[in-house]
Amino acid sequence: MSEIVTLSGHRGLALEEPLLFEVGEPGRTGVDLPEPPPFDRDRLGGCARRAPVGLPCLSEPQAVRHYTRLSQKNYGIDSGFYPLGSCTMKHNPRLSEKMARLPGFADIHPLQPPQTAQGALAAIEALADWLKGLTGMPAVAMSPAAGAHGEWCGLMAIRACLEDRGQARRRVLVPDSAHGTNPASAAMCGYGVESIPANADGRVDLDRLKAALGSDVACLMLTNPNTCGLFERDIVEIARLVHEAGAFFYCDGANFNAIVGRVRIADLGIDAMHINLHKTFSTPHGGGGPGAGPTVLSAELAPYAPLPFVVRDETGLRLVEHAAEAARLGAKPFGRIKGFHGQFGVFVRALAYIMSMGSDGLHQASADAVLNANYLLARLSADLSASFPGPCMHECLFDDRFLKDTGVTTLDFAKALIDEGFHPMTMYFPLVVHGALLMEPTETESRETLDQFIAVIQGLAAKARAGQAEDFRQAPRFTPRRRLDETLAARNPVLRWR
Ligand SMILES: Cc1ncc(COP(=O)(O)O)c(C=O)c1O
């Protein structure tokens, strides 16, 4: 098919959106303000502006349309099915959003005296209690601002504890299938990273793990369920081996959604684990920053949790902000990792979600997430190539064997999906299989949506087998921009309008 060329660059009603600077006209305005009275420039001590600031001048409808169109360019979980594996795009319930906007929560300031923020501190404490209850762990550090930040927090607590024991352990073991943030967090903590290969089953190779463990291993960082969508069934034995070597067992709990309400991770022998609130408790996706990654800790690691933390005494709830005060309470915080005490708006949303679901609802949600992933796996296994036999947990993994000799790559396949109105699945991750396609439907997708998605995937697989590789290479056709050079965009971002 030849490319459709239009003069405007518009596709249907998906309009090209120039920058405000490009559409602005000097002198145009959206408001009528009276001319300011003349004033004495000398009063400004030579700091008066010598030239216009150069802000774009627009009418009100121009400005409104600009921002409305920009908001529509962002394909999000509210626009349609978003089957990214590992990144977990979960529905954000409107009830949780409403709770976070209550003026008593939304209008407080982190520097307010604690006596005037007792409700907020009680909300943090209530969420912490839920997280401890759901994991069976005795303590939780609430301040990490993302999953990766939570990993780093857990590792810093481990490092502080090992230093206290007088042990200078230098290595962290990370399985091959781990999220890239795991080795990065370990390296940022000053550890050397050693990877442990997966076995043919997609799980940790126990023999390789045993061979790698030793007296200089600080911890194992294991994701469970792992990023192949599989439960590490040897996890109790893994914990035993790790502890026998005198090391700690860190669990990347980003995939907690698959087991929440069903598995108490303390029973698995885990010493520390972060929970991505956006991946399990339906808060907006805050990958890498504006989210929350509370880290649950064992009794041995609990004293090393970072400042500040909430305590309750005869005066009510308050924050322990300083090491000296923490020491009086028997704690040895490794430091402070965030300006204040966590992403409060995200905490409110997570707490609202948990309370609206209750234990029974969470138990049901994890079952439905696993059911939906297994539905995709079962219905697509004849058309795509499943990397591991089912059943899977919350996400299902395919590789590119089904595209062999078609001339179509995983990337082409994912781009073709965009033209069919679906956001692509995660591609090329995890690295343990070739050309990975990782799909995570989550529990809130309806059977109808899944069936539509399945029909589209089956149609594309048939098209690839029919030798229509060129069509795939042209995709996406219906987006305002076609294939971007993602490497160039990341290496040379153009951040300034001239
Ligand atoms: C398995 C796993 N670990 C760690 C992370 C990092 O979390 P964040 O993006 O919140 O830093 C993710 C992100 O989705 C993940 O899927």
PDBQT file of the ligand as one rigid body, heavy atoms in Angstrom, charges set to zero:
ROOT
HETATM    1  C1  LIG A 501       9.666  -6.606  37.881  1.00  0.00    +0.000 C 
HETATM    2  C2  LIG A 501       9.871  -5.124  38.053  1.00  0.00    +0.000 A 
HETATM    3  N1  LIG A 501      10.821  -4.678  38.906  1.00  0.00    +0.000 NA
HETATM    4  C3  LIG A 501      11.042  -3.369  39.101  1.00  0.00    +0.000 A 
HETATM    5  C4  LIG A 501      10.312  -2.411  38.421  1.00  0.00    +0.000 A 
HETATM    6  C5  LIG A 501      10.649  -0.959  38.633  1.00  0.00    +0.000 C 
HETATM    7  O1  LIG A 501       9.593  -0.220  39.128  1.00  0.00    +0.000 OA
HETATM    8  P1  LIG A 501       9.492   1.367  38.879  1.00  0.00    +0.000 P 
HETATM    9  O2  LIG A 501       9.231   1.553  37.426  1.00  0.00    +0.000 OA
HETATM   10  O3  LIG A 501       8.332   1.803  39.743  1.00  0.00    +0.000 OA
HETATM   11  O4  LIG A 501      10.780   1.967  39.308  1.00  0.00    +0.000 OA
HETATM   12  C6  LIG A 501       9.307  -2.822  37.534  1.00  0.00    +0.000 A 
HETATM   13  C7  LIG A 501       8.505  -1.816  36.799  1.00  0.00    +0.000 C 
HETATM   14  O5  LIG A 501       7.436  -2.008  36.351  1.00  0.00    +0.000 OA
HETATM   15  C8  LIG A 501       9.076  -4.210  37.339  1.00  0.00    +0.000 A 
HETATM   16  O6  LIG A 501       8.148  -4.651  36.489  1.00  0.00    +0.000 OA
ENDROOT
TORSDOF 0
